[in-house]
Amino acid sequence: MEYSGFGELATTIKQTNITSNGSNITCSRDSRINQILFPVAYSILFIAGSLMNGLAITVFFQLPSKSNFIIFLKNSVISDTLMIMTFPFKILGDAKLGLWPLKGFACRFTSVVFYFTMYISIIFLGLITIDRYKKTVKPFDNSCSKNLLSAKILSACIWIIMFLLSLPNMILTNKPLTPKSVRSCAHLKSKFGLIWHEIVSYTCLIIFWVTFAVIVICYLLITKKLFQSYKRTRREPTQSRKRVNMKVFIIIGVFFISFVPYHFARIPYTLSQTRDGFRCVSQYTLFYVKESTLFLSSMNACLDPFIYFFLCRSFRNSLITMWKKKQACLSAYTRRRASKRYNISNTETKI
């Protein structure tokens, strides 16, 4: 089983179909999609994600960690930022600009960091969902927000466990780099490295499906609670209450847009690479579906800031305050420049 730089099966699939008259037809793939379209798309994502998460970091680390919710959000923005830092290596690797040592570096390090941070983001989305569920069911109960030490310890354990799980993938990708060997990251892995990679892949799938179940159950319970509240009052909630209720659902929206398509596409794609009976056209179609849904997973780094803005009042207020200060400073600077030009003009007139 071969793997590409980002933990998946190799993208350089070679298959020969034999027709009824015995002639060989080699399947081909439109390289423009993989070498131009995806690098351009990831470049846009890299620029947008860098700006949005840079701003989020600036705001978040001015805020005290006064609730579990803010602690989980801070961990999420760190994870997203690390993921974004891996994009240039994928861009250059997919564009095939002849930088094969860079491809080897991506196989050993940045591809591992990409998936490492992806599944950390998934875990923290699950924790944020649980926190929002508790807040919806018991809106006036502050007990869960007071135990900040537990949230910090839990966050640290998640990072440590995921790092220890991912580290062998870096260490065991230890074969010599050559222009030929870097075509597939599997060629750089030791025998045990391939086994460990498979173990990690199954572990990550378990993480996703457990988190998926937790999020779905929590949102079913949240919906039930909101419906019961509506039935109890026997009247439509105010418009402002409707907005508050709908904001909670942004988490499940981000999760389903970012991670669900990829993990559903991954199943038939893996089968197409490990089982017979798939035609070349089917294999390549599934490959592009997998790559497209992987791009959606990468978009999570740009979608998470919407969670910060709509669900975290402290983040939103700090961002608005920062914007007003910037506008005030810009206005003051503009007035000083205008006053200076006016004084110079008066001086020249008198002369």
ChimeraX attribute file (.defattr): number of C-alpha atoms within 10 A of each C-alpha:
attribute: neighborCount
match mode: 1-to-1
recipient: residues
	/A:1	11
	/A:2	17
	/A:3	20
	/A:4	19
	/A:5	27
	/A:6	20
	/A:7	20
	/A:8	21
	/A:9	20
	/A:10	19
	/A:11	18
	/A:12	12
	/A:13	15
	/A:14	11
	/A:15	13
	/A:16	13
	/A:17	13
	/A:18	11
	/A:19	9
	/A:20	7
	/A:21	6
	/A:22	8
	/A:23	10
	/A:24	11
	/A:25	11
	/A:26	11
	/A:27	15
	/A:28	13
	/A:29	14
	/A:30	8
	/A:31	11
	/A:32	10
	/A:33	14
	/A:34	18
	/A:35	17
	/A:36	14
	/A:37	14
	/A:38	19
	/A:39	20
	/A:40	15
	/A:41	12
	/A:42	20
	/A:43	17
	/A:44	12
	/A:45	20
	/A:46	24
	/A:47	13
	/A:48	16
	/A:49	26
	/A:50	18
	/A:51	12
	/A:52	19
	/A:53	21
	/A:54	15
	/A:55	13
	/A:56	22
	/A:57	14
	/A:58	13
	/A:59	17
	/A:60	22
	/A:61	11
	/A:62	10
	/A:63	13
	/A:64	10
	/A:65	16
	/A:66	12
	/A:67	16
	/A:68	22
	/A:69	22
	/A:70	22
	/A:71	19
	/A:72	23
	/A:73	25
	/A:74	19
	/A:75	17
	/A:76	25
	/A:77	22
	/A:78	17
	/A:79	22
	/A:80	26
	/A:81	21
	/A:82	17
	/A:83	24
	/A:84	23
	/A:85	16
	/A:86	18
	/A:87	21
	/A:88	16
	/A:89	18
	/A:90	24
	/A:91	21
	/A:92	19
	/A:93	23
	/A:94	20
	/A:95	20
	/A:96	14
	/A:97	10
	/A:98	11
	/A:99	12
	/A:100	19
	/A:101	14
	/A:102	15
	/A:103	26
	/A:104	25
	/A:105	17
	/A:106	25
	/A:107	30
	/A:108	23
	/A:109	19
	/A:110	24
	/A:111	25
	/A:112	22
	/A:113	21
	/A:114	23
	/A:115	19
	/A:116	21
	/A:117	22
	/A:118	22
	/A:119	19
	/A:120	23
	/A:121	25
	/A:122	21
	/A:123	21
	/A:124	22
	/A:125	24
	/A:126	25
	/A:127	21
	/A:128	22
	/A:129	25
	/A:130	18
	/A:131	18
	/A:132	21
	/A:133	22
	/A:134	17
	/A:135	16
	/A:136	18
	/A:137	13
	/A:138	11
	/A:139	10
	/A:140	9
	/A:141	12
	/A:142	12
	/A:143	7
	/A:144	16
	/A:145	15
	/A:146	13
	/A:147	13
	/A:148	17
	/A:149	10
	/A:150	12
	/A:151	20
	/A:152	16
	/A:153	10
	/A:154	13
	/A:155	20
	/A:156	12
	/A:157	12
	/A:158	14
	/A:159	16
	/A:160	12
	/A:161	11
	/A:162	17
	/A:163	16
	/A:164	10
	/A:165	17
	/A:166	19
	/A:167	16
	/A:168	16
	/A:169	25
	/A:170	18
	/A:171	13
	/A:172	18
	/A:173	25
	/A:174	14
	/A:175	15
	/A:176	11
	/A:177	16
	/A:178	13
	/A:179	12
	/A:180	9
	/A:181	17
	/A:182	23
	/A:183	21
	/A:184	21
	/A:185	26
	/A:186	25
	/A:187	22
	/A:188	22
	/A:189	25
	/A:190	16
	/A:191	12
	/A:192	13
	/A:193	19
	/A:194	21
	/A:195	13
	/A:196	18
	/A:197	22
	/A:198	14
	/A:199	12
	/A:200	18
	/A:201	15
	/A:202	12
	/A:203	12
	/A:204	20
	/A:205	14
	/A:206	12
	/A:207	15
	/A:208	19
	/A:209	13
	/A:210	13
	/A:211	21
	/A:212	21
	/A:213	12
	/A:214	16
	/A:215	22
	/A:216	14
	/A:217	15
	/A:218	20
	/A:219	20
	/A:220	13
	/A:221	15
	/A:222	22
	/A:223	16
	/A:224	12
	/A:225	15
	/A:226	15
	/A:227	11
	/A:228	12
	/A:229	13
	/A:230	13
	/A:231	11
	/A:232	9
	/A:233	9
	/A:234	9
	/A:235	9
	/A:236	10
	/A:237	13
	/A:238	8
	/A:239	9
	/A:240	8
	/A:241	11
	/A:242	11
	/A:243	12
	/A:244	12
	/A:245	15
	/A:246	9
	/A:247	13
	/A:248	19
	/A:249	17
	/A:250	16
	/A:251	22
	/A:252	18
	/A:253	12
	/A:254	20
	/A:255	22
	/A:256	15
	/A:257	17
	/A:258	23
	/A:259	23
	/A:260	18
	/A:261	18
	/A:262	20
	/A:263	17
	/A:264	12
	/A:265	19
	/A:266	21
	/A:267	12
	/A:268	15
	/A:269	21
	/A:270	17
	/A:271	14
	/A:272	19
	/A:273	17
	/A:274	13
	/A:275	8
	/A:276	8
	/A:277	9
	/A:278	13
	/A:279	14
	/A:280	19
	/A:281	12
	/A:282	12
	/A:283	20
	/A:284	20
	/A:285	14
	/A:286	21
	/A:287	23
	/A:288	16
	/A:289	17
	/A:290	23
	/A:291	19
	/A:292	16
	/A:293	22
	/A:294	19
	/A:295	18
	/A:296	19
	/A:297	22
	/A:298	24
	/A:299	22
	/A:300	22
	/A:301	27
	/A:302	21
	/A:303	22
	/A:304	25
	/A:305	21
	/A:306	14
	/A:307	19
	/A:308	20
	/A:309	16
	/A:310	15
	/A:311	19
	/A:312	14
	/A:313	11
	/A:314	16
	/A:315	22
	/A:316	15
	/A:317	13
	/A:318	17
	/A:319	18
	/A:320	12
	/A:321	12
	/A:322	14
	/A:323	12
	/A:324	12
	/A:325	12
	/A:326	12
	/A:327	12
	/A:328	12
	/A:329	12
	/A:330	12
	/A:331	12
	/A:332	12
	/A:333	12
	/A:334	12
	/A:335	12
	/A:336	12
	/A:337	12
	/A:338	12
	/A:339	12
	/A:340	12
	/A:341	12
	/A:342	12
	/A:343	12
	/A:344	11
	/A:345	11
	/A:346	11
	/A:347	10
	/A:348	9
	/A:349	8
	/A:350	6
	/A:351	5
